[in-house]
């Protein structure tokens, strides 16, 4: 696919407190053009077609792909799946697909499928993502893990995990990122066994936890074992330095729990990180700034995550009237009316090492070449129709 563009400019989306700031963001479609899909369909002549999608706010591409599959291969049944269909089954069904994957179809074993490295050809990655368990007993108001994976933790066999790690190492892959939602929950019966076996086998690989570890569950003994197994860094999410906000989010890890865990982490890990959310409806600029300052006071890296309500969660109830696409976190859709998108973007840029990307709406409108048209019923974006 060399030479084929992987980013297509679509238009502009209004951001945050738009009425006062008149700021917007460029809207792009990433990935190969639809024409490449058409070529592959005609080449392979599939009997069945499966389309996967994770992010609910990226539904439009699913609709377009389903439409092209039905046009090109009208006799091949099309089934769509992924978190999008589980969280928004009715919306997904309106795509025109013949089948939609439901939550009832998803089983815990789906998360433990071994990756066939032959699929990478000669382009083996330098890292691999691995899930060893699913489920989380917590019910944070903004999180969908307990909906999608359940509240009861289900583990795969530690022996199978270590066998898989040895296989990846034999292929030259030395970095492994665990995808478990709450990797330290039930530690003694699962993750401790995995770490012990990694140490016994002397695998000498680099280990990371994508979602981090729950502050309440970290101890000195656990931290020491993680380091001995191959962890050099750890992420301990704080989300907010306000216990009032934490309580509203129904989190059970408060600031004191986080500080205790950070003191433990400082004694063992070389690098510390902490997630925090920005752009939530109950946040102020000062809330975010004080959270970042607290994280950095521990010598840790602050990683900002723009907030958006996920369908199916309690946070989403009050935003059901907003189109899924307009809930893209990059648009800061739910920020408090007194919270400026420019401030949020500055927080994001400073703590994610990216450039300030918001644009002045009046300025970009003058630069959009004619003809133009509105593509969404709510009129939030402008699209070039000279594709």
Secondary structure, DSSP 4 states (H G I P E B T S, - for coil): -TT--SEEEEEEEE-SSHHHH-EEEEEEEESS-HHHHHHHHHHH--SEEEEE---GGGHHHHHHHHHHHHHH-TTSEEEEESHHHHH-HHHHHTT--SEE--GGG--GGGGGPPP-GGGGTT---SEEEE--EE--S---TT--HHHHT-SS-EE--HHHHHHHHHHHHHTT--EEEE--TTTTTTGGGTHHHHHHHHHHHT---EEEETT---GGG--HHHHHHHHHHTB-EEE---B-S-HHHHHHTT-S--HHHHHHHHHHHHHH-SEEEEEEEES-TT--HHHHHHHHHHHHHTTPEEEEEE--PPTTSGGGGGGTTS-GGGG-GGG-TT--TTS-HHHHHHHHHHHHT-----EEHHHHHHHSPSSEEE-STT--EEEE---
